[in-house]
Amino acid sequence: MQRKLIKVGTSAAVLIPKAVMDDQRMKIGDTIHVEFSKKGTAAHPVIDPEVIQWTDEFIAEYKPLLLKLADS
């Protein structure tokens, strides 16, 4: 996802869409990890489509359990 930096006083901020925050179970005040790449370089790993499909199916099947685990 690409996001635009906005000016906030003498600092900068990145806006995160509400849908993403909801999906990631983030709330205002949470601490998040941010990674940077060198400007002009691609930082997108190539992931085997079969791995993505398997992961999506696993999450769909075990979502209630995974949510309980995340809350503990």
QUIHU-V346447 format. One line per field, one symbol per residue. phi: phi as a letter, one per 40 degrees, with the letter a starting at -180 (. if undefined). burial: 1 if it has 24 or more other C-alpha atoms within 12 Angstrom, else 0. A space follows every 50 residues. Layout:
phi->???
burial->???
//
This chain:
phi->.bbccbcbgcbbabcbdddcccccfcbdgccbcbbbbcdgbcbbccbddc cccccccccccbddcccccccc
burial->00000000000000000000000000000000000000000000000000 0000000000000000000000
//
